[in-house]
Amino acid sequence: MTQSKTLLLLLLGFVLAGCQKDEGNLALGTLEMDRYLVSAPLSETLVALNVREGQEVKKGEDIGRLDRTLATTELNRAKAVLASASARLDELKSGPRKEDIAAAVARVDGAEATLEDAKKHFVRTSPW
């Protein structure tokens, strides 16, 4: 019986200790936001950072430069696809069926659209 009373008193002590207010982790003050997220228009590697941490910048100021290798490669690939499609179109215009010519015209149109997209992508990565 004494063992059960001891266990009951111990349990009661734990319960009462848990009801105490703990103010040791209380923090008072003001939280201010002074950081801003800056995202690049593309997911390319940053090759130059023109500002230091904490430095104030103005709207439109060049704060960094992205690696243009992928954009340049994509632009050159689009130019090559356009040249190939144009050559194929010229070849087909000299004598094949109308269906082949229409398909080649569609490929050239698609290649021109791809080239325009690549040019826009290239301009977005351009620092000027």
Backbone atoms as SQL, in Angstrom:
CREATE TABLE atoms (id INTEGER PRIMARY KEY, chain TEXT, resi INTEGER, resn TEXT, atom TEXT, x REAL, y REAL, z REAL);
INSERT INTO atoms VALUES
  (1, 'A', 1, 'MET', 'N', 0.820, -1.190, 0.000),
  (2, 'A', 1, 'MET', 'CA', 0.000, 0.000, 0.000),
  (3, 'A', 1, 'MET', 'C', 0.866, 1.257, 0.000),
  (4, 'A', 2, 'THR', 'N', 1.973, 1.251, 0.725),
  (5, 'A', 2, 'THR', 'CA', 2.849, 2.422, 0.765),
  (6, 'A', 2, 'THR', 'C', 3.518, 2.667, -0.582),
  (7, 'A', 3, 'GLN', 'N', 3.760, 1.604, -1.281),
  (8, 'A', 3, 'GLN', 'CA', 4.359, 1.770, -2.596),
  (9, 'A', 3, 'GLN', 'C', 3.376, 2.460, -3.543),
  (10, 'A', 4, 'SER', 'N', 2.119, 2.131, -3.488),
  (11, 'A', 4, 'SER', 'CA', 1.126, 2.763, -4.335),
  (12, 'A', 4, 'SER', 'C', 0.893, 4.216, -3.919),
  (13, 'A', 5, 'LYS', 'N', 0.987, 4.504, -2.579),
  (14, 'A', 5, 'LYS', 'CA', 0.856, 5.896, -2.122),
  (15, 'A', 5, 'LYS', 'C', 2.047, 6.718, -2.597),
  (16, 'A', 6, 'THR', 'N', 3.207, 6.135, -2.541),
  (17, 'A', 6, 'THR', 'CA', 4.411, 6.837, -2.987),
  (18, 'A', 6, 'THR', 'C', 4.318, 7.126, -4.485),
  (19, 'A', 7, 'LEU', 'N', 3.884, 6.128, -5.230),
  (20, 'A', 7, 'LEU', 'CA', 3.723, 6.297, -6.671),
  (21, 'A', 7, 'LEU', 'C', 2.677, 7.361, -6.980),
  (22, 'A', 8, 'LEU', 'N', 1.590, 7.377, -6.230),
  (23, 'A', 8, 'LEU', 'CA', 0.532, 8.378, -6.417),
  (24, 'A', 8, 'LEU', 'C', 1.040, 9.779, -6.094),
  (25, 'A', 9, 'LEU', 'N', 1.790, 9.929, -4.993),
  (26, 'A', 9, 'LEU', 'CA', 2.343, 11.238, -4.625),
  (27, 'A', 9, 'LEU', 'C', 3.360, 11.716, -5.665),
  (28, 'A', 10, 'LEU', 'N', 4.156, 10.789, -6.158),
  (29, 'A', 10, 'LEU', 'CA', 5.139, 11.136, -7.183),
  (30, 'A', 10, 'LEU', 'C', 4.445, 11.591, -8.474),
  (31, 'A', 11, 'LEU', 'N', 3.422, 10.875, -8.870),
  (32, 'A', 11, 'LEU', 'CA', 2.641, 11.231, -10.051),
  (33, 'A', 11, 'LEU', 'C', 1.972, 12.591, -9.877),
  (34, 'A', 12, 'LEU', 'N', 1.407, 12.844, -8.696),
  (35, 'A', 12, 'LEU', 'CA', 0.778, 14.122, -8.393),
  (36, 'A', 12, 'LEU', 'C', 1.801, 15.255, -8.440),
  (37, 'A', 13, 'GLY', 'N', 3.004, 15.001, -7.951),
  (38, 'A', 13, 'GLY', 'CA', 4.078, 16.001, -7.992),
  (39, 'A', 13, 'GLY', 'C', 4.446, 16.365, -9.431),
  (40, 'A', 14, 'PHE', 'N', 4.531, 15.362, -10.300),
  (41, 'A', 14, 'PHE', 'CA', 4.836, 15.619, -11.712),
  (42, 'A', 14, 'PHE', 'C', 3.741, 16.427, -12.383),
  (43, 'A', 15, 'VAL', 'N', 2.502, 16.100, -12.082),
  (44, 'A', 15, 'VAL', 'CA', 1.369, 16.823, -12.673),
  (45, 'A', 15, 'VAL', 'C', 1.395, 18.278, -12.231),
  (46, 'A', 16, 'LEU', 'N', 1.619, 18.513, -10.943),
  (47, 'A', 16, 'LEU', 'CA', 1.649, 19.892, -10.441),
  (48, 'A', 16, 'LEU', 'C', 2.847, 20.660, -10.985),
  (49, 'A', 17, 'ALA', 'N', 3.966, 19.995, -11.166),
  (50, 'A', 17, 'ALA', 'CA', 5.150, 20.663, -11.724),
  (51, 'A', 17, 'ALA', 'C', 4.901, 21.072, -13.172),
  (52, 'A', 18, 'GLY', 'N', 4.115, 20.291, -13.881),
  (53, 'A', 18, 'GLY', 'CA', 3.796, 20.603, -15.269),
  (54, 'A', 18, 'GLY', 'C', 2.856, 21.784, -15.399),
  (55, 'A', 19, 'CYS', 'N', 2.156, 22.139, -14.352),
  (56, 'A', 19, 'CYS', 'CA', 1.214, 23.253, -14.395),
  (57, 'A', 19, 'CYS', 'C', 1.893, 24.592, -14.152),
  (58, 'A', 20, 'GLN', 'N', 3.167, 24.587, -13.832),
  (59, 'A', 20, 'GLN', 'CA', 3.885, 25.825, -13.566),
  (60, 'A', 20, 'GLN', 'C', 4.135, 26.589, -14.854),
  (61, 'A', 21, 'LYS', 'N', 4.086, 27.915, -14.787),
  (62, 'A', 21, 'LYS', 'CA', 4.355, 28.762, -15.942),
  (63, 'A', 21, 'LYS', 'C', 5.861, 28.902, -16.109),
  (64, 'A', 22, 'ASP', 'N', 6.358, 28.602, -17.309),
  (65, 'A', 22, 'ASP', 'CA', 7.784, 28.751, -17.587),
  (66, 'A', 22, 'ASP', 'C', 7.972, 29.990, -18.448),
  (67, 'A', 23, 'GLU', 'N', 8.533, 31.039, -17.889),
  (68, 'A', 23, 'GLU', 'CA', 8.737, 32.284, -18.617),
  (69, 'A', 23, 'GLU', 'C', 10.196, 32.476, -19.002),
  (70, 'A', 24, 'GLY', 'N', 10.981, 31.409, -18.932),
  (71, 'A', 24, 'GLY', 'CA', 12.395, 31.503, -19.276),
  (72, 'A', 24, 'GLY', 'C', 12.637, 31.681, -20.764),
  (73, 'A', 25, 'ASN', 'N', 11.720, 31.261, -21.616),
  (74, 'A', 25, 'ASN', 'CA', 11.889, 31.354, -23.063),
  (75, 'A', 25, 'ASN', 'C', 11.103, 32.505, -23.669),
  (76, 'A', 26, 'LEU', 'N', 10.756, 33.482, -22.892),
  (77, 'A', 26, 'LEU', 'CA', 9.965, 34.609, -23.366),
  (78, 'A', 26, 'LEU', 'C', 10.899, 35.673, -23.941),
  (79, 'A', 27, 'ALA', 'N', 10.598, 36.151, -25.131),
  (80, 'A', 27, 'ALA', 'CA', 11.410, 37.184, -25.765),
  (81, 'A', 27, 'ALA', 'C', 10.509, 38.356, -26.117),
  (82, 'A', 28, 'LEU', 'N', 10.939, 39.539, -25.757),
  (83, 'A', 28, 'LEU', 'CA', 10.193, 40.749, -26.065),
  (84, 'A', 28, 'LEU', 'C', 10.986, 41.579, -27.061),
  (85, 'A', 29, 'GLY', 'N', 10.311, 42.310, -27.927),
  (86, 'A', 29, 'GLY', 'CA', 11.016, 43.169, -28.872),
  (87, 'A', 29, 'GLY', 'C', 10.218, 43.358, -30.142),
  (88, 'A', 30, 'THR', 'N', 10.866, 43.955, -31.124),
  (89, 'A', 30, 'THR', 'CA', 10.245, 44.225, -32.411),
  (90, 'A', 30, 'THR', 'C', 11.007, 43.482, -33.488),
  (91, 'A', 31, 'LEU', 'N', 10.284, 42.836, -34.355),
  (92, 'A', 31, 'LEU', 'CA', 10.894, 42.116, -35.465),
  (93, 'A', 31, 'LEU', 'C', 10.743, 42.972, -36.712),
  (94, 'A', 32, 'GLU', 'N', 11.869, 43.274, -37.356),
  (95, 'A', 32, 'GLU', 'CA', 11.833, 44.103, -38.552),
  (96, 'A', 32, 'GLU', 'C', 12.324, 43.302, -39.749),
  (97, 'A', 33, 'MET', 'N', 11.689, 43.509, -40.887),
  (98, 'A', 33, 'MET', 'CA', 12.073, 42.823, -42.118),
  (99, 'A', 33, 'MET', 'C', 12.987, 43.731, -42.910),
  (100, 'A', 34, 'ASP', 'N', 14.215, 43.286, -43.135),
  (101, 'A', 34, 'ASP', 'CA', 15.136, 44.105, -43.909),
  (102, 'A', 34, 'ASP', 'C', 15.805, 43.314, -45.019),
  (103, 'A', 35, 'ARG', 'N', 15.252, 42.157, -45.349),
  (104, 'A', 35, 'ARG', 'CA', 15.811, 41.337, -46.419),
  (105, 'A', 35, 'ARG', 'C', 14.779, 41.198, -47.533),
  (106, 'A', 36, 'TYR', 'N', 15.259, 41.196, -48.734),
  (107, 'A', 36, 'TYR', 'CA', 14.392, 41.046, -49.891),
  (108, 'A', 36, 'TYR', 'C', 14.928, 39.925, -50.761),
  (109, 'A', 37, 'LEU', 'N', 14.041, 39.139, -51.289),
  (110, 'A', 37, 'LEU', 'CA', 14.441, 38.063, -52.185),
  (111, 'A', 37, 'LEU', 'C', 14.551, 38.619, -53.590),
  (112, 'A', 38, 'VAL', 'N', 15.651, 38.326, -54.240),
  (113, 'A', 38, 'VAL', 'CA', 15.863, 38.739, -55.617),
  (114, 'A', 38, 'VAL', 'C', 16.006, 37.463, -56.435),
  (115, 'A', 39, 'SER', 'N', 15.144, 37.294, -57.400),
  (116, 'A', 39, 'SER', 'CA', 15.232, 36.089, -58.214),
  (117, 'A', 39, 'SER', 'C', 15.650, 36.449, -59.625),
  (118, 'A', 40, 'ALA', 'N', 16.414, 35.549, -60.215),
  (119, 'A', 40, 'ALA', 'CA', 16.864, 35.748, -61.589),
  (120, 'A', 40, 'ALA', 'C', 15.741, 35.344, -62.541),
  (121, 'A', 41, 'PRO', 'N', 15.694, 35.953, -63.721),
  (122, 'A', 41, 'PRO', 'CA', 14.647, 35.593, -64.671),
  (123, 'A', 41, 'PRO', 'C', 14.819, 34.181, -65.222),
  (124, 'A', 42, 'LEU', 'N', 16.013, 33.617, -65.070),
  (125, 'A', 42, 'LEU', 'CA', 16.319, 32.287, -65.577),
  (126, 'A', 42, 'LEU', 'C', 17.102, 31.519, -64.521),
  (127, 'A', 43, 'SER', 'N', 17.131, 30.220, -64.652),
  (128, 'A', 43, 'SER', 'CA', 17.918, 29.434, -63.705),
  (129, 'A', 43, 'SER', 'C', 19.279, 29.140, -64.332),
  (130, 'A', 44, 'GLU', 'N', 20.132, 30.135, -64.315),
  (131, 'A', 44, 'GLU', 'CA', 21.501, 30.027, -64.820),
  (132, 'A', 44, 'GLU', 'C', 22.462, 30.261, -63.655),
  (133, 'A', 45, 'THR', 'N', 23.716, 29.957, -63.875),
  (134, 'A', 45, 'THR', 'CA', 24.735, 30.135, -62.841),
  (135, 'A', 45, 'THR', 'C', 25.134, 31.607, -62.743),
  (136, 'A', 46, 'LEU', 'N', 25.251, 32.102, -61.528),
  (137, 'A', 46, 'LEU', 'CA', 25.684, 33.473, -61.287),
  (138, 'A', 46, 'LEU', 'C', 27.208, 33.509, -61.409),
  (139, 'A', 47, 'VAL', 'N', 27.734, 34.304, -62.355),
  (140, 'A', 47, 'VAL', 'CA', 29.182, 34.364, -62.567),
  (141, 'A', 47, 'VAL', 'C', 29.810, 35.639, -62.003),
  (142, 'A', 48, 'ALA', 'N', 29.000, 36.625, -61.717),
  (143, 'A', 48, 'ALA', 'CA', 29.533, 37.862, -61.140),
  (144, 'A', 48, 'ALA', 'C', 28.490, 38.465, -60.212),
  (145, 'A', 49, 'LEU', 'N', 28.943, 38.914, -59.062),
  (146, 'A', 49, 'LEU', 'CA', 28.084, 39.597, -58.108),
  (147, 'A', 49, 'LEU', 'C', 28.672, 40.985, -57.902),
  (148, 'A', 50, 'ASN', 'N', 27.929, 42.008, -58.286),
  (149, 'A', 50, 'ASN', 'CA', 28.452, 43.373, -58.307),
  (150, 'A', 50, 'ASN', 'C', 28.120, 44.186, -57.057),
  (151, 'A', 51, 'VAL', 'N', 27.567, 43.555, -56.042),
  (152, 'A', 51, 'VAL', 'CA', 27.235, 44.267, -54.804),
  (153, 'A', 51, 'VAL', 'C', 27.744, 43.470, -53.616),
  (154, 'A', 52, 'ARG', 'N', 27.896, 44.163, -52.507),
  (155, 'A', 52, 'ARG', 'CA', 28.304, 43.529, -51.251),
  (156, 'A', 52, 'ARG', 'C', 27.077, 43.333, -50.375),
  (157, 'A', 53, 'GLU', 'N', 27.163, 42.436, -49.444),
  (158, 'A', 53, 'GLU', 'CA', 26.064, 42.220, -48.512),
  (159, 'A', 53, 'GLU', 'C', 25.830, 43.489, -47.697),
  (160, 'A', 54, 'GLY', 'N', 24.581, 43.903, -47.623),
  (161, 'A', 54, 'GLY', 'CA', 24.215, 45.097, -46.871),
  (162, 'A', 54, 'GLY', 'C', 24.248, 46.371, -47.696),
  (163, 'A', 55, 'GLN', 'N', 24.811, 46.323, -48.894),
  (164, 'A', 55, 'GLN', 'CA', 24.901, 47.515, -49.747),
  (165, 'A', 55, 'GLN', 'C', 23.518, 47.867, -50.287),
  (166, 'A', 56, 'GLU', 'N', 23.201, 49.147, -50.292),
  (167, 'A', 56, 'GLU', 'CA', 21.931, 49.598, -50.852),
  (168, 'A', 56, 'GLU', 'C', 22.042, 49.639, -52.369),
  (169, 'A', 57, 'VAL', 'N', 20.981, 49.258, -53.028),
  (170, 'A', 57, 'VAL', 'CA', 20.947, 49.279, -54.492),
  (171, 'A', 57, 'VAL', 'C', 19.711, 50.034, -54.956),
  (172, 'A', 58, 'LYS', 'N', 19.783, 50.543, -56.170),
  (173, 'A', 58, 'LYS', 'CA', 18.659, 51.276, -56.751),
  (174, 'A', 58, 'LYS', 'C', 17.951, 50.383, -57.755),
  (175, 'A', 59, 'LYS', 'N', 16.710, 50.691, -58.012),
  (176, 'A', 59, 'LYS', 'CA', 15.918, 49.942, -58.979),
  (177, 'A', 59, 'LYS', 'C', 16.608, 49.993, -60.337),
  (178, 'A', 60, 'GLY', 'N', 16.739, 48.832, -60.960),
  (179, 'A', 60, 'GLY', 'CA', 17.351, 48.746, -62.272),
  (180, 'A', 60, 'GLY', 'C', 18.860, 48.610, -62.254),
  (181, 'A', 61, 'GLU', 'N', 19.476, 48.714, -61.080),
  (182, 'A', 61, 'GLU', 'CA', 20.926, 48.613, -60.983),
  (183, 'A', 61, 'GLU', 'C', 21.370, 47.173, -61.250),
  (184, 'A', 62, 'ASP', 'N', 22.477, 47.032, -61.976),
  (185, 'A', 62, 'ASP', 'CA', 23.032, 45.722, -62.304),
  (186, 'A', 62, 'ASP', 'C', 23.692, 45.159, -61.043),
  (187, 'A', 63, 'ILE', 'N', 23.108, 44.097, -60.497),
  (188, 'A', 63, 'ILE', 'CA', 23.660, 43.534, -59.257),
  (189, 'A', 63, 'ILE', 'C', 24.429, 42.241, -59.495),
  (190, 'A', 64, 'GLY', 'N', 24.334, 41.690, -60.684),
  (191, 'A', 64, 'GLY', 'CA', 25.061, 40.463, -60.968),
  (192, 'A', 64, 'GLY', 'C', 24.955, 40.105, -62.437),
  (193, 'A', 65, 'ARG', 'N', 25.718, 39.065, -62.815),
  (194, 'A', 65, 'ARG', 'CA', 25.718, 38.623, -64.206),
  (195, 'A', 65, 'ARG', 'C', 25.565, 37.113, -64.234),
  (196, 'A', 66, 'LEU', 'N', 24.690, 36.641, -65.128),
  (197, 'A', 66, 'LEU', 'CA', 24.450, 35.209, -65.274),
  (198, 'A', 66, 'LEU', 'C', 25.344, 34.626, -66.359),
  (199, 'A', 67, 'ASP', 'N', 25.663, 33.347, -66.222),
  (200, 'A', 67, 'ASP', 'CA', 26.426, 32.631, -67.239),
  (201, 'A', 67, 'ASP', 'C', 25.562, 32.495, -68.483),
  (202, 'A', 68, 'ARG', 'N', 26.088, 32.905, -69.623),
  (203, 'A', 68, 'ARG', 'CA', 25.305, 32.902, -70.856),
  (204, 'A', 68, 'ARG', 'C', 25.626, 31.714, -71.745),
  (205, 'A', 69, 'THR', 'N', 26.414, 30.760, -71.263),
  (206, 'A', 69, 'THR', 'CA', 26.829, 29.629, -72.089),
  (207, 'A', 69, 'THR', 'C', 25.634, 28.850, -72.615),
  (208, 'A', 70, 'LEU', 'N', 24.697, 28.501, -71.740),
  (209, 'A', 70, 'LEU', 'CA', 23.538, 27.724, -72.173),
  (210, 'A', 70, 'LEU', 'C', 22.663, 28.515, -73.143),
  (211, 'A', 71, 'ALA', 'N', 22.473, 29.800, -72.873),
  (212, 'A', 71, 'ALA', 'CA', 21.651, 30.628, -73.758),
  (213, 'A', 71, 'ALA', 'C', 22.308, 30.776, -75.129),
  (214, 'A', 72, 'THR', 'N', 23.634, 30.936, -75.161),
  (215, 'A', 72, 'THR', 'CA', 24.356, 31.059, -76.421),
  (216, 'A', 72, 'THR', 'C', 24.278, 29.746, -77.202),
  (217, 'A', 73, 'THR', 'N', 24.434, 28.636, -76.512),
  (218, 'A', 73, 'THR', 'CA', 24.336, 27.324, -77.157),
  (219, 'A', 73, 'THR', 'C', 22.947, 27.112, -77.737),
  (220, 'A', 74, 'GLU', 'N', 21.935, 27.482, -76.979),
  (221, 'A', 74, 'GLU', 'CA', 20.554, 27.335, -77.450),
  (222, 'A', 74, 'GLU', 'C', 20.301, 28.220, -78.666),
  (223, 'A', 75, 'LEU', 'N', 20.823, 29.439, -78.657),
  (224, 'A', 75, 'LEU', 'CA', 20.668, 30.344, -79.792),
  (225, 'A', 75, 'LEU', 'C', 21.344, 29.770, -81.034),
  (226, 'A', 76, 'ASN', 'N', 22.569, 29.276, -80.889),
  (227, 'A', 76, 'ASN', 'CA', 23.300, 28.701, -82.026),
  (228, 'A', 76, 'ASN', 'C', 22.609, 27.442, -82.557),
  (229, 'A', 77, 'ARG', 'N', 22.064, 26.632, -81.672),
  (230, 'A', 77, 'ARG', 'CA', 21.347, 25.433, -82.090),
  (231, 'A', 77, 'ARG', 'C', 20.097, 25.819, -82.885),
  (232, 'A', 78, 'ALA', 'N', 19.382, 26.833, -82.418),
  (233, 'A', 78, 'ALA', 'CA', 18.176, 27.284, -83.118),
  (234, 'A', 78, 'ALA', 'C', 18.522, 27.832, -84.503),
  (235, 'A', 79, 'LYS', 'N', 19.656, 28.544, -84.614),
  (236, 'A', 79, 'LYS', 'CA', 20.095, 29.047, -85.917),
  (237, 'A', 79, 'LYS', 'C', 20.421, 27.890, -86.861),
  (238, 'A', 80, 'ALA', 'N', 21.066, 26.854, -86.330),
  (239, 'A', 80, 'ALA', 'CA', 21.421, 25.689, -87.151),
  (240, 'A', 80, 'ALA', 'C', 20.172, 24.946, -87.614),
  (241, 'A', 81, 'VAL', 'N', 19.184, 24.806, -86.726),
  (242, 'A', 81, 'VAL', 'CA', 17.933, 24.144, -87.094),
  (243, 'A', 81, 'VAL', 'C', 17.225, 24.941, -88.185),
  (244, 'A', 82, 'LEU', 'N', 17.229, 26.276, -88.058),
  (245, 'A', 82, 'LEU', 'CA', 16.599, 27.122, -89.073),
  (246, 'A', 82, 'LEU', 'C', 17.315, 26.976, -90.413),
  (247, 'A', 83, 'ALA', 'N', 18.642, 26.978, -90.399),
  (248, 'A', 83, 'ALA', 'CA', 19.403, 26.837, -91.649),
  (249, 'A', 83, 'ALA', 'C', 19.122, 25.487, -92.300),
  (250, 'A', 84, 'SER', 'N', 19.047, 24.441, -91.498),
  (251, 'A', 84, 'SER', 'CA', 18.764, 23.101, -92.019),
  (252, 'A', 84, 'SER', 'C', 17.363, 23.032, -92.610),
  (253, 'A', 85, 'ALA', 'N', 16.391, 23.581, -91.909),
  (254, 'A', 85, 'ALA', 'CA', 15.008, 23.564, -92.399),
  (255, 'A', 85, 'ALA', 'C', 14.861, 24.401, -93.660),
  (256, 'A', 86, 'SER', 'N', 15.564, 25.520, -93.723),
  (257, 'A', 86, 'SER', 'CA', 15.506, 26.372, -94.923),
  (258, 'A', 86, 'SER', 'C', 16.139, 25.650, -96.116),
  (259, 'A', 87, 'ALA', 'N', 17.254, 24.973, -95.890),
  (260, 'A', 87, 'ALA', 'CA', 17.909, 24.218, -96.960),
  (261, 'A', 87, 'ALA', 'C', 17.008, 23.093, -97.450),
  (262, 'A', 88, 'ARG', 'N', 16.372, 22.415, -96.534),
  (263, 'A', 88, 'ARG', 'CA', 15.449, 21.330, -96.910),
  (264, 'A', 88, 'ARG', 'C', 14.266, 21.897, -97.699),
  (265, 'A', 89, 'LEU', 'N', 13.773, 23.060, -97.292),
  (266, 'A', 89, 'LEU', 'CA', 12.671, 23.700, -98.017),
  (267, 'A', 89, 'LEU', 'C', 13.089, 24.039, -99.442),
  (268, 'A', 90, 'ASP', 'N', 14.273, 24.611, -99.596),
  (269, 'A', 90, 'ASP', 'CA', 14.776, 24.947, -100.930),
  (270, 'A', 90, 'ASP', 'C', 14.901, 23.689, -101.790),
  (271, 'A', 91, 'GLU', 'N', 15.364, 22.621, -101.181),
  (272, 'A', 91, 'GLU', 'CA', 15.505, 21.344, -101.891),
  (273, 'A', 91, 'GLU', 'C', 14.143, 20.817, -102.348),
  (274, 'A', 92, 'LEU', 'N', 13.180, 20.927, -101.478),
  (275, 'A', 92, 'LEU', 'CA', 11.857, 20.416, -101.799),
  (276, 'A', 92, 'LEU', 'C', 11.116, 21.287, -102.813),
  (277, 'A', 93, 'LYS', 'N', 11.400, 22.577, -102.809),
  (278, 'A', 93, 'LYS', 'CA', 10.733, 23.486, -103.746),
  (279, 'A', 93, 'LYS', 'C', 11.134, 23.203, -105.195),
  (280, 'A', 94, 'SER', 'N', 12.255, 22.568, -105.360),
  (281, 'A', 94, 'SER', 'CA', 12.744, 22.335, -106.714),
  (282, 'A', 94, 'SER', 'C', 12.145, 21.103, -107.379),
  (283, 'A', 95, 'GLY', 'N', 11.147, 20.491, -106.798),
  (284, 'A', 95, 'GLY', 'CA', 10.538, 19.408, -107.521),
  (285, 'A', 95, 'GLY', 'C', 9.691, 18.422, -106.745),
  (286, 'A', 96, 'PRO', 'N', 9.644, 18.396, -105.467),
  (287, 'A', 96, 'PRO', 'CA', 8.863, 17.377, -104.784),
  (288, 'A', 96, 'PRO', 'C', 7.369, 17.694, -104.767),
  (289, 'A', 97, 'ARG', 'N', 6.647, 16.843, -104.085),
  (290, 'A', 97, 'ARG', 'CA', 5.190, 16.986, -104.004),
  (291, 'A', 97, 'ARG', 'C', 4.794, 18.175, -103.130),
  (292, 'A', 98, 'LYS', 'N', 3.552, 18.639, -103.318),
  (293, 'A', 98, 'LYS', 'CA', 3.047, 19.774, -102.544),
  (294, 'A', 98, 'LYS', 'C', 2.972, 19.451, -101.050),
  (295, 'A', 99, 'GLU', 'N', 2.670, 18.194, -100.696),
  (296, 'A', 99, 'GLU', 'CA', 2.587, 17.817, -99.270),
  (297, 'A', 99, 'GLU', 'C', 3.953, 17.958, -98.597),
  (298, 'A', 100, 'ASP', 'N', 5.011, 17.567, -99.324),
  (299, 'A', 100, 'ASP', 'CA', 6.365, 17.696, -98.772),
  (300, 'A', 100, 'ASP', 'C', 6.742, 19.162, -98.592),
  (301, 'A', 101, 'ILE', 'N', 6.327, 19.988, -99.553),
  (302, 'A', 101, 'ILE', 'CA', 6.608, 21.429, -99.454),
  (303, 'A', 101, 'ILE', 'C', 5.868, 22.027, -98.259),
  (304, 'A', 102, 'ALA', 'N', 4.602, 21.662, -98.086),
  (305, 'A', 102, 'ALA', 'CA', 3.823, 22.185, -96.948),
  (306, 'A', 102, 'ALA', 'C', 4.444, 21.758, -95.625),
  (307, 'A', 103, 'ALA', 'N', 4.910, 20.510, -95.543),
  (308, 'A', 103, 'ALA', 'CA', 5.549, 20.034, -94.309),
  (309, 'A', 103, 'ALA', 'C', 6.846, 20.795, -94.045),
  (310, 'A', 104, 'ALA', 'N', 7.612, 21.052, -95.095),
  (311, 'A', 104, 'ALA', 'CA', 8.862, 21.796, -94.943),
  (312, 'A', 104, 'ALA', 'C', 8.592, 23.238, -94.520),
  (313, 'A', 105, 'VAL', 'N', 7.558, 23.847, -95.092),
  (314, 'A', 105, 'VAL', 'CA', 7.183, 25.212, -94.699),
  (315, 'A', 105, 'VAL', 'C', 6.832, 25.233, -93.212),
  (316, 'A', 106, 'ALA', 'N', 6.095, 24.221, -92.753),
  (317, 'A', 106, 'ALA', 'CA', 5.721, 24.152, -91.338),
  (318, 'A', 106, 'ALA', 'C', 6.969, 23.990, -90.467),
  (319, 'A', 107, 'ARG', 'N', 7.941, 23.182, -90.918),
  (320, 'A', 107, 'ARG', 'CA', 9.185, 23.017, -90.140),
  (321, 'A', 107, 'ARG', 'C', 9.969, 24.321, -90.073),
  (322, 'A', 108, 'VAL', 'N', 10.010, 25.044, -91.194),
  (323, 'A', 108, 'VAL', 'CA', 10.709, 26.339, -91.209),
  (324, 'A', 108, 'VAL', 'C', 10.015, 27.310, -90.262),
  (325, 'A', 109, 'ASP', 'N', 8.684, 27.351, -90.305),
  (326, 'A', 109, 'ASP', 'CA', 7.932, 28.228, -89.392),
  (327, 'A', 109, 'ASP', 'C', 8.224, 27.865, -87.944),
  (328, 'A', 110, 'GLY', 'N', 8.259, 26.579, -87.661),
  (329, 'A', 110, 'GLY', 'CA', 8.572, 26.135, -86.296),
  (330, 'A', 110, 'GLY', 'C', 9.985, 26.514, -85.897),
  (331, 'A', 111, 'ALA', 'N', 10.930, 26.366, -86.829),
  (332, 'A', 111, 'ALA', 'CA', 12.322, 26.727, -86.544),
  (333, 'A', 111, 'ALA', 'C', 12.451, 28.229, -86.323),
  (334, 'A', 112, 'GLU', 'N', 11.710, 29.026, -87.088),
  (335, 'A', 112, 'GLU', 'CA', 11.747, 30.482, -86.885),
  (336, 'A', 112, 'GLU', 'C', 11.183, 30.849, -85.517),
  (337, 'A', 113, 'ALA', 'N', 10.120, 30.177, -85.100),
  (338, 'A', 113, 'ALA', 'CA', 9.546, 30.441, -83.770),
  (339, 'A', 113, 'ALA', 'C', 10.533, 30.044, -82.678),
  (340, 'A', 114, 'THR', 'N', 11.207, 28.914, -82.866),
  (341, 'A', 114, 'THR', 'CA', 12.214, 28.476, -81.889),
  (342, 'A', 114, 'THR', 'C', 13.356, 29.483, -81.826),
  (343, 'A', 115, 'LEU', 'N', 13.763, 29.995, -82.991),
  (344, 'A', 115, 'LEU', 'CA', 14.828, 30.997, -83.034),
  (345, 'A', 115, 'LEU', 'C', 14.403, 32.260, -82.298),
  (346, 'A', 116, 'GLU', 'N', 13.182, 32.705, -82.485),
  (347, 'A', 116, 'GLU', 'CA', 12.696, 33.900, -81.789),
  (348, 'A', 116, 'GLU', 'C', 12.704, 33.688, -80.278),
  (349, 'A', 117, 'ASP', 'N', 12.262, 32.503, -79.847),
  (350, 'A', 117, 'ASP', 'CA', 12.300, 32.193, -78.406),
  (351, 'A', 117, 'ASP', 'C', 13.729, 32.211, -77.894),
  (352, 'A', 118, 'ALA', 'N', 14.653, 31.626, -78.655),
  (353, 'A', 118, 'ALA', 'CA', 16.056, 31.599, -78.242),
  (354, 'A', 118, 'ALA', 'C', 16.629, 33.011, -78.178),
  (355, 'A', 119, 'LYS', 'N', 16.239, 33.862, -79.128),
  (356, 'A', 119, 'LYS', 'CA', 16.707, 35.254, -79.102),
  (357, 'A', 119, 'LYS', 'C', 16.202, 35.973, -77.858),
  (358, 'A', 120, 'LYS', 'N', 14.927, 35.768, -77.517),
  (359, 'A', 120, 'LYS', 'CA', 14.364, 36.395, -76.320),
  (360, 'A', 120, 'LYS', 'C', 15.061, 35.898, -75.072),
  (361, 'A', 121, 'HIS', 'N', 15.345, 34.589, -75.029),
  (362, 'A', 121, 'HIS', 'CA', 16.059, 34.001, -73.889),
  (363, 'A', 121, 'HIS', 'C', 17.463, 34.598, -73.799),
  (364, 'A', 122, 'PHE', 'N', 18.108, 34.770, -74.945),
  (365, 'A', 122, 'PHE', 'CA', 19.451, 35.333, -74.994),
  (366, 'A', 122, 'PHE', 'C', 19.447, 36.768, -74.494),
  (367, 'A', 123, 'VAL', 'N', 18.457, 37.547, -74.900),
  (368, 'A', 123, 'VAL', 'CA', 18.344, 38.950, -74.476),
  (369, 'A', 123, 'VAL', 'C', 18.112, 39.033, -72.970),
  (370, 'A', 124, 'ARG', 'N', 17.283, 38.111, -72.422),
  (371, 'A', 124, 'ARG', 'CA', 17.013, 38.140, -70.971),
  (372, 'A', 124, 'ARG', 'C', 18.284, 37.877, -70.170),
  (373, 'A', 125, 'THR', 'N', 19.217, 37.109, -70.732),
  (374, 'A', 125, 'THR', 'CA', 20.455, 36.823, -70.002),
  (375, 'A', 125, 'THR', 'C', 21.514, 37.873, -70.270),
  (376, 'A', 126, 'SER', 'N', 21.241, 38.769, -71.189),
  (377, 'A', 126, 'SER', 'CA', 22.199, 39.806, -71.574),
  (378, 'A', 126, 'SER', 'C', 22.281, 40.876, -70.480),
  (379, 'A', 127, 'PRO', 'N', 23.510, 41.266, -70.095),
  (380, 'A', 127, 'PRO', 'CA', 23.641, 42.291, -69.051),
  (381, 'A', 127, 'PRO', 'C', 23.381, 43.701, -69.547),
  (382, 'A', 128, 'TRP', 'N', 23.209, 43.915, -70.820),
  (383, 'A', 128, 'TRP', 'CA', 22.963, 45.258, -71.361),
  (384, 'A', 128, 'TRP', 'C', 21.624, 45.353, -71.979);
